[in-house]
Amino acid sequence: MSTTAVIPRIPSPDHAPGLRAALLAADFTADGLLELLGAPAYAALARSETVPALRATRGDGALDALVRLFLLQQPVAYQRAAAVLPVAECLADGWLVADDGDGDADGGGGGTGDGGAAVRATVDVRPYGGPTGEDWFIVSDLGCAVGGAAGAGGQGEGVVLGVGGASTTLAGITVRTPVAAALDLGTGSGIQALHAARHATRVTATDLNPRALDFTRLTLALSGAPEAELLTGSLFEPVANGTYDLIVSNPPFVISPGARLTYRDGGMAGDDLCRTLVQQAGERLNDGGYAQFLANWEHVDGEDWQDRVRAWVPRGCDAWIVQREVQDATQYAELWLRDSGDHRGDPARYAARYEEWLDEFDARRTKAVGFGWITLRKAAAEQPSIVVEEWPHPVEQPLGEAVVAHFARQDYLRTHDDAALLADHFVLAADVVQEQVGEPGEEHPEHVVLRQGRGVRRATKVDTVGAGFAGACDGSLSAGRILDAIAQLLGEDPVGLRDRTPGALRLLVGEGFLVPVSLRG
């Protein structure tokens, strides 16, 4: 079988509305894929495993053909494609190219069957469900629409990825209040710009890789979203004079010896790219605006990682920094060597590159690398709130509202001294439950845990006073009055109890277990 080489051109968006209509008519949507493939095959696609999906699309339906074309990189007979797509326009615009092969590689129903002309897709198109049921499409390089970075091995340095776990994580934590201007820095295939277009009047997307901007244009057009301002350049260089109400970035944060892959390797030493991005964001934010990033940071021998990232926060900004994962130097090197496909090549070359990573870490005294979320808010407060914490446990996305609530609580605590706290009224958050932990049969628990059922899903230990206080917070009595009642019940000095409680109360408010009545929605 001879196959015409696929021309590495990027399609034109000129006829994207017609293509979108055809895809929707065939139910080429996230829900449609799940129904056709079934949950196991659908989940396997996210792991870059395509065999289950190939087996599930051996039928002759329109959706089978589209899945094979745009997700599984299989040729489809011209006439079969023409029955579901405006093929002439797709060929002219570069979405498809001619293929003179004689059918699918695995012998399934997606080929020509009779040796006639076939077509192949030049890009991956992945159906993606928006937050309120929108049918969107993320356009990326071939082999990169499923499985995230795992599909990029062996491709060129300018490869543009589709949707991965990092992309959806950032989309989920982003604040979604209506804004005038939003910036997607390092846009890639445009997923963050697509989300921002729902609630921003004007969206600007930048990338060092010009191909990424072309793919963002396709993603927006095929999803029926408004056009964005697309600018080429590194970090904030393309928008040197602009300010924004929202900045989001899933930057090339990988700490690596060199910059082999534009989508992941920042080309700066260590974690300097993430540090620079965070430090420069403050002057690009309008008052009250948010900047939200995914980032890696080094754990350097003899240095507290929290102090390291705290020093990145620009003047005039509050910050909430959450470390979600830590990998030692060997785990980290192996992860990204697999990402680039080095583990599938020559063993000696793999070992040499592994050595390069470890040499780099040794030279920088880097013992591990942390991954997490950084959120800045332009507040210009005299005493900024900078919360740096580790939370590796499961959370419930989306978290945008939880981010807004976090900063509202910090504002409250910043403006209420201990006396004001004791005079105020609180309610227990609706999603909080109490757990008693101890040996079976024990009369009294070893400790009591308050646990959130939604959002960040925090858990915190409290003593008898804390548990009783939380249980009594229904907004009817002030904190001081509740403490007086607990002191009387326990036979304690009420003055002493009032003196020692505000610190614990601040923790419970700061972490969202207790809500001041004034902040209750």
C-alpha positions in Angstrom: 0.0 0.0 0.0 1.4 3.4 -0.9 0.2 6.5 1.0 0.4 10.1 0.0 2.3 12.0 2.6 0.2 14.3 4.7 1.0 17.9 4.0 2.0 19.6 7.3 -0.1 22.6 6.6 -2.5 24.3 9.0 -6.1 24.4 7.8 -7.9 27.6 6.9 -10.9 28.6 9.1 -12.7 30.2 6.2 -15.5 27.5 6.1 -15.4 26.5 9.8 -19.1 27.3 10.4 -20.1 24.7 7.7 -17.7 22.1 9.1 -19.0 22.8 12.6 -22.6 22.3 11.4 -21.6 18.9 9.8 -19.9 17.7 13.0 -22.8 18.6 15.2 -25.3 17.0 12.8 -23.4 13.7 13.1 -23.3 14.0 16.9 -19.5 14.4 16.9 -19.7 15.8 20.5 -18.4 14.8 23.9 -21.7 13.1 24.7 -21.9 11.5 21.3 -18.4 10.0 21.7 -19.2 8.6 25.1 -22.4 7.0 23.8 -20.7 5.5 20.8 -17.4 4.3 22.4 -18.6 3.4 25.9 -17.0 4.5 29.1 -13.9 2.1 28.9 -12.9 3.0 25.4 -13.6 6.7 26.0 -11.4 6.7 29.1 -8.7 4.7 27.2 -8.4 7.6 24.7 -7.4 9.9 27.5 -4.5 7.5 28.2 -3.5 7.6 24.5 -4.8 4.0 24.0 -6.7 3.9 20.7 -7.3 0.1 20.2 -10.6 0.1 22.1 -11.9 3.1 20.1 -10.8 1.4 16.8 -12.8 -1.7 17.8 -15.8 0.4 18.7 -15.9 2.3 15.4 -15.9 -0.5 12.9 -19.5 0.3 12.0 -20.6 2.3 9.0 -22.2 5.2 10.8 -21.3 8.9 10.3 -20.0 9.2 13.8 -17.7 6.2 13.3 -16.2 7.8 10.3 -15.6 11.1 12.0 -13.9 9.5 15.1 -11.6 7.5 12.8 -10.7 10.6 10.7 -10.2 13.2 13.4 -9.2 11.2 16.5 -7.7 7.9 15.3 -5.8 9.1 12.2 -7.4 6.5 9.9 -8.2 7.0 6.2 -11.9 7.1 5.3 -13.3 6.5 1.8 -14.0 9.7 0.0 -17.6 8.9 -0.7 -18.2 8.0 2.9 -16.6 11.2 4.2 -18.6 13.2 1.6 -21.8 11.8 3.1 -21.1 13.5 6.4 -18.7 16.4 5.6 -18.4 19.2 3.0 -15.4 17.3 1.7 -14.6 19.7 -1.2 -14.3 22.6 1.2 -12.4 20.5 3.7 -9.8 19.5 1.1 -9.5 23.1 -0.2 -9.1 24.5 3.3 -6.6 21.8 4.3 -8.6 20.0 7.0 -8.3 16.8 4.8 -5.9 15.5 2.2 -6.2 12.8 -0.4 -5.0 9.3 0.5 -4.6 6.6 -2.1 -4.5 3.7 0.4 -6.8 0.7 0.3 -8.4 0.9 3.7 -7.9 1.1 7.4 -4.7 -0.3 8.9 -6.6 -2.7 11.1 -9.1 -3.9 8.5 -12.0 -2.2 10.1 -14.9 -0.5 8.4 -13.3 2.9 8.0 -11.4 2.2 4.8 -12.3 2.5 1.2 -13.1 -1.2 0.9 -12.9 -1.1 -2.9 -9.5 0.6 -3.5 -11.1 3.9 -4.3 -10.0 7.3 -3.2 -9.7 8.0 0.5 -9.1 11.1 2.7 -7.1 11.7 5.8 -7.3 14.4 8.4 -4.4 16.8 8.7 -5.2 17.8 12.3 -6.8 16.3 15.4 -10.3 17.6 16.3 -11.5 16.7 19.7 -15.0 17.3 20.9 -15.0 19.1 24.2 -18.0 19.9 26.4 -18.2 23.5 27.7 -19.2 24.2 31.3 -22.8 24.9 30.5 -23.3 22.3 27.9 -21.5 24.0 24.9 -20.3 21.8 22.1 -16.7 22.9 21.5 -13.9 21.5 19.4 -10.2 21.6 20.3 -7.9 21.5 17.2 -4.3 20.3 17.6 -1.5 18.5 15.8 -2.1 14.9 14.7 -1.8 12.5 17.6 -2.1 15.2 20.2 -5.9 15.5 20.7 -6.1 12.5 23.1 -3.9 11.6 26.0 -2.4 15.1 26.4 1.3 15.3 26.4 1.7 11.5 26.0 0.8 11.9 22.4 3.6 14.3 21.6 6.5 11.9 21.7 8.7 12.0 18.5 7.0 15.1 17.1 8.8 18.4 16.3 9.7 21.1 18.8 6.8 23.3 17.6 4.1 20.6 18.2 0.8 21.9 19.5 -1.0 19.8 22.0 -4.7 19.3 22.5 -6.5 18.9 25.8 -4.7 17.3 28.8 -5.1 17.1 32.5 -3.2 20.4 33.1 -5.5 22.2 30.6 -8.7 21.1 32.3 -7.2 21.7 35.8 -6.5 25.4 34.9 -9.9 25.8 33.3 -11.5 24.5 36.4 -9.8 26.7 38.9 -10.2 29.9 36.9 -12.4 32.6 38.2 -15.4 33.0 35.8 -16.8 36.4 36.7 -17.6 38.7 33.8 -14.6 40.9 32.8 -13.8 43.4 30.1 -10.4 42.0 29.1 -8.8 38.6 29.5 -5.3 37.4 28.5 -4.4 33.7 27.8 -0.6 33.7 27.9 0.9 30.7 26.1 -2.4 29.7 24.6 -1.4 26.4 22.8 -4.5 25.1 21.1 -6.6 27.7 22.7 -8.7 26.0 25.3 -8.2 28.8 27.9 -9.0 31.5 25.4 -12.2 29.5 24.5 -13.3 29.4 28.1 -12.5 33.1 28.6 -14.6 34.0 25.5 -17.7 33.1 27.5 -17.3 35.8 30.1 -14.8 38.3 28.7 -15.7 41.1 26.3 -12.2 41.0 24.8 -9.8 38.0 24.7 -6.1 38.3 23.9 -4.1 35.1 23.3 -0.3 34.9 23.0 2.2 32.3 22.3 5.9 32.0 21.4 5.0 29.4 18.8 3.2 31.0 15.8 1.6 27.6 15.0 -0.1 27.6 18.3 -1.9 30.9 17.4 -3.1 29.3 14.1 -4.5 26.4 16.1 -6.2 28.7 18.6 -7.8 30.5 15.7 -9.2 27.1 14.4 -10.4 26.1 17.9 -12.3 29.3 18.3 -13.8 29.3 14.8 -14.8 25.6 14.9 -16.3 26.1 18.4 -18.4 29.0 17.2 -16.7 31.4 19.6 -15.8 35.1 18.9 -12.4 35.8 17.4 -9.5 36.7 19.8 -6.6 39.0 19.4 -3.6 36.7 18.6 -0.1 37.9 19.3 3.3 36.2 19.0 5.9 36.5 21.6 7.4 35.4 24.9 5.7 36.0 28.3 4.3 39.6 28.5 6.4 41.0 25.6 3.5 41.0 23.1 1.2 42.9 25.6 3.8 45.3 27.1 1.3 48.1 27.4 -1.8 46.1 28.2 -3.7 45.5 31.4 -6.3 42.9 32.1 -9.0 41.8 34.5 -8.0 38.1 34.1 -4.7 36.5 33.1 -4.5 32.7 32.8 -1.5 30.7 31.7 -0.5 27.0 31.5 3.1 28.0 30.6 6.0 25.8 29.5 6.9 25.2 33.2 8.9 22.0 32.8 12.3 22.4 34.6 14.6 20.8 32.0 18.2 20.9 30.7 17.4 22.8 27.5 14.4 23.8 25.5 13.7 20.9 23.2 9.9 21.2 23.1 8.3 24.6 22.9 5.0 23.5 24.5 6.6 22.4 27.7 10.3 23.6 28.1 10.6 27.3 29.0 14.2 27.7 28.0 15.2 29.4 31.3 17.3 28.0 34.1 15.4 26.0 36.8 12.1 27.6 37.7 13.0 31.1 36.4 10.3 31.1 33.8 7.5 30.6 36.3 9.1 33.1 38.7 9.3 35.7 36.0 5.8 35.1 34.9 4.4 35.5 38.4 6.6 38.5 39.2 5.6 40.4 36.0 1.9 39.7 36.3 1.2 42.2 38.9 1.8 45.2 36.7 -0.4 43.7 34.0 -3.5 43.3 36.3 -6.2 45.9 36.7 -7.4 46.5 40.3 -9.3 43.5 41.6 -8.1 41.4 38.7 -6.9 37.8 38.9 -3.9 36.0 37.4 -4.0 32.3 37.6 -1.2 29.9 36.6 0.0 26.3 36.7 3.6 26.2 37.7 6.6 24.0 38.8 9.1 25.2 41.5 12.3 23.7 42.7 12.8 22.2 46.2 16.4 23.3 46.8 18.5 21.7 49.4 18.7 24.0 52.5 15.7 26.2 51.4 12.1 26.2 52.3 10.0 25.8 49.1 7.2 28.0 50.6 9.7 30.8 51.2 10.9 30.4 47.6 7.5 30.8 45.9 6.3 33.4 48.4 9.1 35.6 47.2 7.7 35.5 43.7 4.5 37.3 44.6 4.5 40.9 43.2 3.9 44.0 45.2 0.3 45.0 45.5 -1.1 41.5 45.1 -2.7 38.9 47.4 -1.8 35.3 46.6 -3.0 31.8 47.1 -0.4 29.2 46.2 -1.3 25.5 46.5 1.3 22.7 46.0 -0.6 19.7 44.6 2.3 17.2 44.0 6.0 16.7 44.7 8.3 14.5 42.7 11.9 13.7 43.5 14.5 14.5 40.9 14.5 11.0 39.4 10.8 10.7 39.2 10.6 14.1 37.5 13.2 13.3 35.0 11.6 10.0 34.1 8.2 11.6 33.7 9.3 14.2 31.1 11.7 11.8 29.3 8.6 9.6 28.8 6.6 12.6 27.7 9.1 13.3 24.9 9.3 9.6 23.9 13.0 9.1 24.8 12.2 5.9 26.6 11.2 4.3 23.3 14.4 5.1 21.5 18.0 4.1 21.8 18.8 3.0 25.4 22.2 4.7 25.4 20.7 8.0 24.2 18.0 7.7 26.9 20.6 7.1 29.6 22.6 10.1 28.4 19.6 12.4 28.5 18.7 11.0 31.9 22.2 11.9 33.1 21.8 15.5 31.7 18.7 16.0 33.8 20.3 14.7 37.0 23.5 16.7 36.3 21.3 19.9 36.0 19.5 19.1 39.2 22.8 18.4 41.1 24.3 21.7 39.9 21.3 23.6 41.2 21.0 21.5 44.4 17.5 20.7 43.4 16.3 17.6 45.3 12.6 17.7 44.1 10.1 19.6 42.1 6.7 20.8 43.2 3.7 21.3 41.0 0.7 23.4 41.8 -1.6 26.4 41.3 -0.8 30.1 41.8 -3.5 32.7 42.0 -2.8 36.4 42.3 -5.4 39.1 43.0 -4.5 42.8 42.5 -5.6 44.2 45.8 -3.1 47.0 46.7 -3.6 46.2 50.4 -1.2 47.6 53.0 -0.8 44.0 54.4 -1.1 41.5 51.5 -2.6 38.1 52.2 -0.1 35.5 50.9 -1.3 31.9 51.7 1.2 29.1 50.6 0.1 25.6 51.4 0.3 22.0 50.4 -2.9 20.1 49.6 -2.3 16.9 47.6 -5.8 15.5 48.3 -8.8 15.2 45.8 -10.8 18.4 45.2 -14.1 19.0 43.4 -13.8 21.0 40.2 -14.7 23.6 39.2 -13.1 25.7 41.9 -13.5 29.2 40.5 -16.1 30.2 43.0 -14.0 28.7 45.8 -11.1 31.0 44.7 -13.3 34.1 44.9 -14.6 33.0 48.3 -11.0 32.4 49.6 -10.0 36.0 48.8 -13.2 37.4 50.3 -12.4 35.6 53.5 -8.9 37.0 53.5 -10.3 40.5 53.1 -12.6 39.9 56.0 -9.9 38.6 58.3 -7.6 41.5 57.3 -10.2 44.0 58.4 -11.3 42.3 61.7 -9.2 42.3 64.8 -9.8 39.8 67.6 -12.4 41.9 69.3 -14.3 42.3 66.0 -14.2 38.6 65.4 -15.7 37.8 68.8 -18.5 40.3 68.2 -19.4 38.9 64.8 -21.8 36.2 63.9 -20.9 33.0 61.9 -22.6 30.1 60.3 -21.2 26.6 59.6 -20.6 26.1 55.9 -23.3 24.0 54.3 -21.0 21.2 53.2 -19.2 20.6 56.5 -19.6 17.4 58.4 -18.1 16.3 61.7 -16.2 13.0 62.2 -15.2 11.5 65.5 -12.0 9.5 65.4 -11.0 7.0 68.0 -10.7 3.3 69.0 -14.0 1.3 68.7 -15.8 1.3 72.0 -14.0 4.3 73.4 -16.3 6.6 75.4 -14.6 9.7 74.1 -13.0 10.2 70.7 -9.3 10.8 70.3 -10.1 13.8 68.2 -12.8 15.4 66.1 -12.4 16.3 62.4 -14.4 18.8 60.5 -14.5 17.9 56.8 -15.7 19.8 53.8 -17.8 17.8 51.2 -17.2 20.2 48.3 -14.7 22.5 46.8 -11.2 22.0 48.2 -12.5 19.4 50.6 -10.4 20.4 53.5 -10.3 18.5 56.8 -9.1 19.9 60.1 -8.8 18.6 63.6 -10.6 20.5 66.4 -10.8 20.1 70.1 -14.0 19.8 72.2 -14.4 23.6 72.3 -13.9 23.9 68.5 -16.4 21.2 67.8 -19.0 22.7 70.1 -18.4 26.2 68.8 -18.8 25.1 65.1 -21.9 23.2 65.9 -23.5 26.2 67.6 -22.7 28.6 64.7 -26.1 29.3 63.1 -25.8 33.0 62.9 -28.1 33.8 65.9 -25.4 34.4 68.5 -22.1 36.2 68.4 -18.9 34.2 68.6 -18.2 35.7 72.1 -21.7 34.7 73.4 -21.2 31.1 72.1 -17.8 30.9 73.9 -19.3 32.2 77.1 -21.9 29.5 77.0 -19.3 26.8 76.3 -17.1 28.1 79.2 -20.1 27.8 81.5 -20.9 24.3 80.3 -17.2 23.1 80.7 -16.6 25.1 83.9 -13.8 27.2 82.3 -12.9 30.8 82.8 -14.8 32.7 80.0 -12.2 35.4 79.8 -9.4 32.9 79.2 -11.4 31.0 76.7 -12.1 34.3 74.8 -8.4 35.1 74.8 -7.2 31.9 73.4 -9.9 31.2 70.8 -9.4 33.9 68.1 -6.5 32.1 66.5 -8.5 29.0 66.0 -11.4 31.0 64.8 -9.3 32.7 62.2 -8.2 29.3 60.9 -11.7 28.0 60.6 -12.9 31.2 58.8 -9.8 31.3 56.6 -10.2 27.7 55.4 -14.0 28.1 54.8 -15.4 26.0 57.6 -17.1 29.0 59.2 -18.7 31.8 57.1 -19.2 35.3 58.5 -22.9 36.2 58.1 -21.8 39.3 56.1 -20.2 37.0 53.5 -23.0 34.5 53.2 -24.4 34.4 49.7 
